[in-house]
Structures are given as C-alpha cells and as structure tokens.
C-alpha cells in the first residue's frame, strides 16, 4: 500500500523544461528556417546581385552631366 515517492522539485523542473521545449518547437515553426533554406536564400541573393552588377551600364560623361558636376 505504499505510494511512489515523488520529488516535487524535480517534477516541477521536468514540467518547466517540457513547456520550454514545446514553446521552442512552436517558435521554430513560426520563425525559423532550416540551414539549407538560409543558405539557399543567401546564395540566390548574391547571384541576383552579381547578375545585376554584370549588366549595369557605365554612365557616359556625355549623356550624364549630373555625374560630371558631382566629380
């Protein structure tokens, strides 16, 4: 007829730890990205910047008097 002895401090800490893990999992779903997704996004942005810079036209001094004034 003996009941199981429960350490209340450990039970409380276990319960709090479980709640924090659940909250962290929800936050990862809401706000997180996988490392692969972050890498893909970064590489795509870098490629877009390189492609844009490669197609940039150099401003001609004859056609752009504003540039001449600022130099």
Biopython code that builds the backbone (N, CA, C, O; Angstrom):
import numpy as np
from Bio.PDB.StructureBuilder import StructureBuilder

atoms = [
    (1, "UNK", "N", (0.787, -1.195, 0.000)),
    (1, "UNK", "CA", (0.000, 0.000, 0.000)),
    (1, "UNK", "C", (0.833, 1.264, 0.000)),
    (1, "UNK", "O", (0.308, 2.346, 0.263)),
    (2, "UNK", "N", (2.107, 1.154, -0.286)),
    (2, "UNK", "CA", (2.939, 2.345, -0.252)),
    (2, "UNK", "C", (2.843, 3.091, -1.587)),
    (2, "UNK", "O", (2.844, 2.478, -2.654)),
    (3, "UNK", "N", (2.763, 4.385, -1.511)),
    (3, "UNK", "CA", (2.689, 5.239, -2.696)),
    (3, "UNK", "C", (4.108, 5.536, -3.176)),
    (3, "UNK", "O", (5.067, 5.458, -2.409)),
    (4, "UNK", "N", (4.222, 5.873, -4.439)),
    (4, "UNK", "CA", (5.519, 6.219, -5.011)),
    (4, "UNK", "C", (5.925, 7.604, -4.513)),
    (4, "UNK", "O", (5.130, 8.544, -4.540)),
    (5, "UNK", "N", (7.144, 7.713, -4.067)),
    (5, "UNK", "CA", (7.646, 8.988, -3.556)),
    (5, "UNK", "C", (8.059, 9.849, -4.755)),
    (5, "UNK", "O", (8.799, 9.399, -5.630)),
    (6, "UNK", "N", (7.572, 11.082, -4.779)),
    (6, "UNK", "CA", (7.855, 11.987, -5.878)),
    (6, "UNK", "C", (8.591, 13.199, -5.332)),
    (6, "UNK", "O", (8.133, 13.849, -4.392)),
    (7, "UNK", "N", (9.717, 13.489, -5.920)),
    (7, "UNK", "CA", (10.462, 14.681, -5.558)),
    (7, "UNK", "C", (9.801, 15.851, -6.288)),
    (7, "UNK", "O", (9.900, 15.950, -7.511)),
    (8, "UNK", "N", (9.136, 16.726, -5.562)),
    (8, "UNK", "CA", (8.368, 17.801, -6.170)),
    (8, "UNK", "C", (9.248, 18.787, -6.924)),
    (8, "UNK", "O", (8.830, 19.323, -7.950)),
    (9, "UNK", "N", (10.452, 19.032, -6.436)),
    (9, "UNK", "CA", (11.354, 19.957, -7.114)),
    (9, "UNK", "C", (11.717, 19.420, -8.500)),
    (9, "UNK", "O", (11.688, 20.155, -9.487)),
    (10, "UNK", "N", (12.060, 18.125, -8.561)),
    (10, "UNK", "CA", (12.413, 17.530, -9.851)),
    (10, "UNK", "C", (11.208, 17.463, -10.784)),
    (10, "UNK", "O", (11.344, 17.678, -11.988)),
    (11, "UNK", "N", (10.051, 17.171, -10.246)),
    (11, "UNK", "CA", (8.842, 17.127, -11.065)),
    (11, "UNK", "C", (8.537, 18.511, -11.645)),
    (11, "UNK", "O", (8.163, 18.630, -12.811)),
    (12, "UNK", "N", (8.696, 19.545, -10.834)),
    (12, "UNK", "CA", (8.449, 20.914, -11.302)),
    (12, "UNK", "C", (9.441, 21.286, -12.400)),
    (12, "UNK", "O", (9.055, 21.852, -13.422)),
    (13, "UNK", "N", (10.715, 20.968, -12.189)),
    (13, "UNK", "CA", (11.729, 21.294, -13.195)),
    (13, "UNK", "C", (11.476, 20.525, -14.494)),
    (13, "UNK", "O", (11.643, 21.072, -15.584)),
    (14, "UNK", "N", (11.076, 19.269, -14.376)),
    (14, "UNK", "CA", (10.776, 18.460, -15.557)),
    (14, "UNK", "C", (9.613, 19.068, -16.327)),
    (14, "UNK", "O", (9.655, 19.145, -17.555)),
    (15, "UNK", "N", (8.571, 19.500, -15.615)),
    (15, "UNK", "CA", (7.395, 20.104, -16.237)),
    (15, "UNK", "C", (7.767, 21.415, -16.937)),
    (15, "UNK", "O", (7.324, 21.667, -18.058)),
    (16, "UNK", "N", (8.582, 22.255, -16.275)),
    (16, "UNK", "CA", (9.001, 23.536, -16.869)),
    (16, "UNK", "C", (9.878, 23.314, -18.097)),
    (16, "UNK", "O", (9.744, 24.020, -19.097)),
    (17, "UNK", "N", (10.763, 22.345, -18.021)),
    (17, "UNK", "CA", (11.642, 22.041, -19.153)),
    (17, "UNK", "C", (10.818, 21.582, -20.345)),
    (17, "UNK", "O", (11.087, 21.979, -21.479)),
    (18, "UNK", "N", (9.826, 20.754, -20.097)),
    (18, "UNK", "CA", (8.958, 20.265, -21.163)),
    (18, "UNK", "C", (8.182, 21.424, -21.799)),
    (18, "UNK", "O", (8.026, 21.473, -23.019)),
    (19, "UNK", "N", (7.702, 22.349, -20.977)),
    (19, "UNK", "CA", (6.963, 23.506, -21.501)),
    (19, "UNK", "C", (7.868, 24.377, -22.362)),
    (19, "UNK", "O", (7.443, 24.874, -23.405)),
    (20, "UNK", "N", (9.122, 24.565, -21.930)),
    (20, "UNK", "CA", (10.061, 25.379, -22.716)),
    (20, "UNK", "C", (10.385, 24.705, -24.042)),
    (20, "UNK", "O", (10.507, 25.380, -25.064)),
    (21, "UNK", "N", (10.527, 23.387, -24.037)),
    (21, "UNK", "CA", (10.810, 22.670, -25.279)),
    (21, "UNK", "C", (9.643, 22.789, -26.256)),
    (21, "UNK", "O", (9.852, 22.950, -27.458)),
    (22, "UNK", "N", (8.417, 22.711, -25.743)),
    (22, "UNK", "CA", (7.245, 22.864, -26.605)),
    (22, "UNK", "C", (7.174, 24.273, -27.189)),
    (22, "UNK", "O", (6.857, 24.439, -28.367)),
    (23, "UNK", "N", (7.463, 25.274, -26.385)),
    (23, "UNK", "CA", (7.454, 26.656, -26.870)),
    (23, "UNK", "C", (8.533, 26.866, -27.920)),
    (23, "UNK", "O", (8.306, 27.543, -28.923)),
    (24, "UNK", "N", (9.706, 26.287, -27.690)),
    (24, "UNK", "CA", (10.798, 26.409, -28.658)),
    (24, "UNK", "C", (10.424, 25.750, -29.980)),
    (24, "UNK", "O", (10.742, 26.276, -31.047)),
    (25, "UNK", "N", (9.759, 24.619, -29.919)),
    (25, "UNK", "CA", (9.333, 23.941, -31.147)),
    (25, "UNK", "C", (8.319, 24.798, -31.909)),
    (25, "UNK", "O", (8.385, 24.897, -33.134)),
    (26, "UNK", "N", (7.382, 25.416, -31.185)),
    (26, "UNK", "CA", (6.406, 26.300, -31.852)),
    (26, "UNK", "C", (7.120, 27.493, -32.495)),
    (26, "UNK", "O", (6.801, 27.873, -33.621)),
    (27, "UNK", "N", (8.081, 28.080, -31.786)),
    (27, "UNK", "CA", (8.806, 29.232, -32.332)),
    (27, "UNK", "C", (9.627, 28.857, -33.553)),
    (27, "UNK", "O", (9.732, 29.641, -34.497)),
    (28, "UNK", "N", (10.212, 27.661, -33.543)),
    (28, "UNK", "CA", (10.969, 27.227, -34.720)),
    (28, "UNK", "C", (10.062, 27.108, -35.919)),
    (28, "UNK", "O", (10.458, 27.456, -37.032)),
    (29, "UNK", "N", (8.844, 26.620, -35.715)),
    (29, "UNK", "CA", (7.909, 26.509, -36.830)),
    (29, "UNK", "C", (7.473, 27.882, -37.335)),
    (29, "UNK", "O", (7.335, 28.096, -38.539)),
    (30, "UNK", "N", (7.261, 28.802, -36.411)),
    (30, "UNK", "CA", (6.776, 30.122, -36.803)),
    (30, "UNK", "C", (7.868, 30.993, -37.413)),
    (30, "UNK", "O", (7.636, 31.667, -38.416)),
    (31, "UNK", "N", (9.057, 30.983, -36.815)),
    (31, "UNK", "CA", (10.073, 31.961, -37.177)),
    (31, "UNK", "C", (11.331, 31.377, -37.793)),
    (31, "UNK", "O", (12.129, 32.114, -38.373)),
    (32, "UNK", "N", (11.521, 30.120, -37.685)),
    (32, "UNK", "CA", (12.795, 29.544, -38.066)),
    (32, "UNK", "C", (12.870, 29.121, -39.512)),
    (32, "UNK", "O", (11.858, 28.899, -40.176)),
    (33, "UNK", "N", (14.087, 29.016, -39.975)),
    (33, "UNK", "CA", (14.373, 28.467, -41.286)),
    (33, "UNK", "C", (15.457, 27.418, -41.093)),
    (33, "UNK", "O", (16.289, 27.511, -40.190)),
    (34, "UNK", "N", (15.427, 26.440, -41.946)),
    (34, "UNK", "CA", (16.491, 25.453, -41.877)),
    (34, "UNK", "C", (17.774, 26.074, -42.402)),
    (34, "UNK", "O", (17.739, 27.087, -43.100)),
    (35, "UNK", "N", (18.886, 25.479, -42.072)),
    (35, "UNK", "CA", (20.167, 25.998, -42.531)),
    (35, "UNK", "C", (20.222, 25.966, -44.059)),
    (35, "UNK", "O", (20.756, 26.883, -44.683)),
    (36, "UNK", "N", (19.674, 24.920, -44.653)),
    (36, "UNK", "CA", (19.658, 24.809, -46.108)),
    (36, "UNK", "C", (18.848, 25.950, -46.731)),
    (36, "UNK", "O", (19.243, 26.500, -47.758)),
    (37, "UNK", "N", (17.727, 26.303, -46.118)),
    (37, "UNK", "CA", (16.898, 27.388, -46.650)),
    (37, "UNK", "C", (17.620, 28.731, -46.532)),
    (37, "UNK", "O", (17.571, 29.548, -47.451)),
    (38, "UNK", "N", (18.297, 28.961, -45.386)),
    (38, "UNK", "CA", (19.055, 30.212, -45.224)),
    (38, "UNK", "C", (20.188, 30.292, -46.241)),
    (38, "UNK", "O", (20.420, 31.345, -46.836)),
    (39, "UNK", "N", (20.886, 29.193, -46.439)),
    (39, "UNK", "CA", (21.990, 29.169, -47.405)),
    (39, "UNK", "C", (21.465, 29.425, -48.811)),
    (39, "UNK", "O", (22.055, 30.198, -49.567)),
    (40, "UNK", "N", (20.360, 28.779, -49.162)),
    (40, "UNK", "CA", (19.775, 28.963, -50.485)),
    (40, "UNK", "C", (19.366, 30.420, -50.706)),
    (40, "UNK", "O", (19.611, 30.983, -51.772)),
    (41, "UNK", "N", (18.747, 31.021, -49.701)),
    (41, "UNK", "CA", (18.317, 32.411, -49.812)),
    (41, "UNK", "C", (19.525, 33.336, -49.990)),
    (41, "UNK", "O", (19.494, 34.252, -50.811)),
    (42, "UNK", "N", (20.591, 33.089, -49.213)),
    (42, "UNK", "CA", (21.789, 33.921, -49.297)),
    (42, "UNK", "C", (22.447, 33.784, -50.670)),
    (42, "UNK", "O", (22.825, 34.784, -51.280)),
    (43, "UNK", "N", (22.584, 32.547, -51.156)),
    (43, "UNK", "CA", (23.222, 32.324, -52.451)),
    (43, "UNK", "C", (22.399, 32.914, -53.594)),
    (43, "UNK", "O", (22.957, 33.449, -54.552)),
    (44, "UNK", "N", (21.082, 32.818, -53.494)),
    (44, "UNK", "CA", (20.210, 33.388, -54.522)),
    (44, "UNK", "C", (20.348, 34.912, -54.563)),
    (44, "UNK", "O", (20.407, 35.504, -55.640)),
    (45, "UNK", "N", (20.400, 35.538, -53.396)),
    (45, "UNK", "CA", (20.550, 36.999, -53.337)),
    (45, "UNK", "C", (21.913, 37.423, -53.889)),
    (45, "UNK", "O", (22.011, 38.417, -54.609)),
    (46, "UNK", "N", (22.962, 36.672, -53.552)),
    (46, "UNK", "CA", (24.293, 37.011, -54.072)),
    (46, "UNK", "C", (24.332, 36.881, -55.587)),
    (46, "UNK", "O", (24.910, 37.727, -56.268)),
    (47, "UNK", "N", (23.720, 35.825, -56.121)),
    (47, "UNK", "CA", (23.706, 35.637, -57.573)),
    (47, "UNK", "C", (22.919, 36.747, -58.252)),
    (47, "UNK", "O", (23.335, 37.252, -59.295)),
    (48, "UNK", "N", (21.793, 37.128, -57.677)),
    (48, "UNK", "CA", (20.995, 38.206, -58.252)),
    (48, "UNK", "C", (21.789, 39.510, -58.269)),
    (48, "UNK", "O", (21.734, 40.259, -59.244)),
    (49, "UNK", "N", (22.533, 39.784, -57.183)),
    (49, "UNK", "CA", (23.347, 40.998, -57.130)),
    (49, "UNK", "C", (24.457, 40.942, -58.182)),
    (49, "UNK", "O", (24.716, 41.933, -58.865)),
    (50, "UNK", "N", (25.108, 39.792, -58.310)),
    (50, "UNK", "CA", (26.170, 39.658, -59.313)),
    (50, "UNK", "C", (25.619, 39.831, -60.719)),
    (50, "UNK", "O", (26.224, 40.511, -61.547)),
    (51, "UNK", "N", (24.468, 39.215, -60.991)),
    (51, "UNK", "CA", (23.857, 39.325, -62.317)),
    (51, "UNK", "C", (23.478, 40.769, -62.627)),
    (51, "UNK", "O", (23.667, 41.238, -63.749)),
    (52, "UNK", "N", (22.947, 41.465, -61.642)),
    (52, "UNK", "CA", (22.569, 42.860, -61.841)),
    (52, "UNK", "C", (23.806, 43.730, -62.078)),
    (52, "UNK", "O", (23.809, 44.583, -62.966)),
    (53, "UNK", "N", (24.856, 43.509, -61.281)),
    (53, "UNK", "CA", (26.082, 44.277, -61.460)),
    (53, "UNK", "C", (26.736, 43.986, -62.805)),
    (53, "UNK", "O", (27.342, 44.879, -63.397)),
    (54, "UNK", "N", (26.628, 42.768, -63.292)),
    (54, "UNK", "CA", (27.234, 42.398, -64.573)),
    (54, "UNK", "C", (26.538, 43.095, -65.732)),
    (54, "UNK", "O", (27.152, 43.339, -66.771)),
    (55, "UNK", "N", (25.270, 43.414, -65.561)),
    (55, "UNK", "CA", (24.507, 44.034, -66.642)),
    (55, "UNK", "C", (24.388, 45.549, -66.484)),
    (55, "UNK", "O", (23.693, 46.208, -67.258)),
    (56, "UNK", "N", (25.059, 46.087, -65.491)),
    (56, "UNK", "CA", (24.984, 47.528, -65.244)),
    (56, "UNK", "C", (25.712, 48.279, -66.358)),
    (56, "UNK", "O", (26.823, 47.919, -66.746)),
    (57, "UNK", "N", (25.083, 49.299, -66.849)),
    (57, "UNK", "CA", (25.695, 50.131, -67.884)),
    (57, "UNK", "C", (26.527, 51.205, -67.218)),
    (57, "UNK", "O", (26.107, 51.806, -66.229)),
    (58, "UNK", "N", (27.684, 51.439, -67.751)),
    (58, "UNK", "CA", (28.520, 52.510, -67.239)),
    (58, "UNK", "C", (27.952, 53.840, -67.741)),
    (58, "UNK", "O", (27.593, 53.965, -68.912)),
    (59, "UNK", "N", (27.875, 54.806, -66.872)),
    (59, "UNK", "CA", (27.321, 56.103, -67.238)),
    (59, "UNK", "C", (28.326, 56.846, -68.110)),
    (59, "UNK", "O", (29.497, 56.980, -67.756)),
    (60, "UNK", "N", (27.867, 57.309, -69.214)),
    (60, "UNK", "CA", (28.718, 58.055, -70.125)),
    (60, "UNK", "C", (28.760, 59.514, -69.679)),
    (60, "UNK", "O", (27.735, 60.070, -69.285)),
    (61, "UNK", "N", (29.923, 60.133, -69.737)),
    (61, "UNK", "CA", (30.059, 61.530, -69.317)),
    (61, "UNK", "C", (29.292, 62.466, -70.255)),
    (61, "UNK", "O", (28.819, 63.515, -69.819)),
    (62, "UNK", "N", (29.161, 62.109, -71.523)),
    (62, "UNK", "CA", (28.444, 62.953, -72.469)),
    (62, "UNK", "C", (26.945, 62.944, -72.194)),
    (62, "UNK", "O", (26.280, 63.966, -72.363)),
    (63, "UNK", "N", (26.420, 61.831, -71.782)),
    (63, "UNK", "CA", (24.981, 61.703, -71.587)),
    (63, "UNK", "C", (24.540, 62.049, -70.170)),
    (63, "UNK", "O", (23.344, 62.185, -69.914)),
    (64, "UNK", "N", (25.481, 62.193, -69.254)),
    (64, "UNK", "CA", (25.095, 62.412, -67.887)),
    (64, "UNK", "C", (25.842, 63.596, -67.285)),
    (64, "UNK", "O", (26.867, 63.404, -66.630)),
    (65, "UNK", "N", (25.344, 64.829, -67.497)),
    (65, "UNK", "CA", (26.024, 65.991, -66.945)),
    (65, "UNK", "C", (25.961, 66.028, -65.413)),
    (65, "UNK", "O", (26.797, 66.674, -64.781)),
    (66, "UNK", "N", (25.003, 65.359, -64.820)),
    (66, "UNK", "CA", (24.897, 65.352, -63.373)),
    (66, "UNK", "C", (26.123, 64.679, -62.752)),
    (66, "UNK", "O", (26.633, 65.123, -61.723)),
    (67, "UNK", "N", (26.581, 63.619, -63.382)),
    (67, "UNK", "CA", (27.760, 62.913, -62.869)),
    (67, "UNK", "C", (28.995, 63.822, -62.961)),
    (67, "UNK", "O", (29.824, 63.834, -62.052)),
    (68, "UNK", "N", (29.115, 64.581, -64.060)),
    (68, "UNK", "CA", (30.260, 65.476, -64.220)),
    (68, "UNK", "C", (30.273, 66.533, -63.119)),
    (68, "UNK", "O", (31.338, 66.896, -62.619)),
    (69, "UNK", "N", (29.113, 67.022, -62.747)),
    (69, "UNK", "CA", (29.054, 68.064, -61.716)),
    (69, "UNK", "C", (29.457, 67.537, -60.361)),
    (69, "UNK", "O", (30.048, 68.263, -59.561)),
    (70, "UNK", "N", (29.145, 66.278, -60.090)),
    (70, "UNK", "CA", (29.457, 65.727, -58.765)),
    (70, "UNK", "C", (30.912, 65.333, -58.666)),
    (70, "UNK", "O", (31.431, 65.212, -57.556)),
    (71, "UNK", "N", (31.588, 65.131, -59.771)),
    (71, "UNK", "CA", (33.006, 64.762, -59.715)),
    (71, "UNK", "C", (33.817, 65.975, -59.590)),
    (71, "UNK", "O", (35.044, 65.894, -59.526)),
]
sb = StructureBuilder()
sb.init_structure("model")
sb.init_model(0)
sb.init_chain("A")
sb.init_seg("    ")
for serial, (resi, resn, name, xyz) in enumerate(atoms, 1):
    if name == "N":
        sb.init_residue(resn, " ", resi, " ")
    sb.init_atom(name, np.array(xyz, "f"), 0.0, 1.0, " ", f" {name:<3s}", serial, name[0])
structure = sb.get_structure()
